[in-house]
Amino acid sequence: MMSAKVRGLLGSGLFFVAAVSFAADLPTFKLEMKDGVLNPARIEVPAGKKIKIEIHNLGKSAVEFESVQLRKEKVLAPGAESFVVIAPLSPGEYKFFDDFHATAQGVIVAK
C-alpha cells in the first residue's frame, strides 16, 4: 500500500516528465544573440503550430529577446541560454529585437 505522500511525489514526477517530454516535441529553432548581432535574423516557422525558440547569448553583454507583437521578452546574461515558447501563429511576419542593442532586429515568418 502506497502512502498519500509517495503517491503525490510519484504524480508530481510524472507531471514533470510529461511537461519536459512535451517541450522536447515542439518544433525548435535556434537564435544566437551576440552584442547587437542576431543569427539568424530571419526565422521561418510553420504556421498553426506551437514553437520553441532556443536563445543563446554568445556576447559579452546582456541581451533581451523582445517581440511586442508576440508579447514575449527574455533577458539573458552574457553566456546564458534560455528559450521562449510561442503559441501557434497565423501566417505572416512577426518582428523581434534585442532591446539592449537597437540595431539588432529580426523577423519570425510563419508559413
Secondary structure, DSSP 4 states (H G I P E B T S, - for coil): ---HHHHHHHHHHHHHHHHHHHHHHS-EEEEEEETTEEESSEEEE-TTS-EEEEEEE-SSS-EEEEETTTTEEEEE-TT-EEEEEE----SEEEEEEETTEEEEEEEEEE-
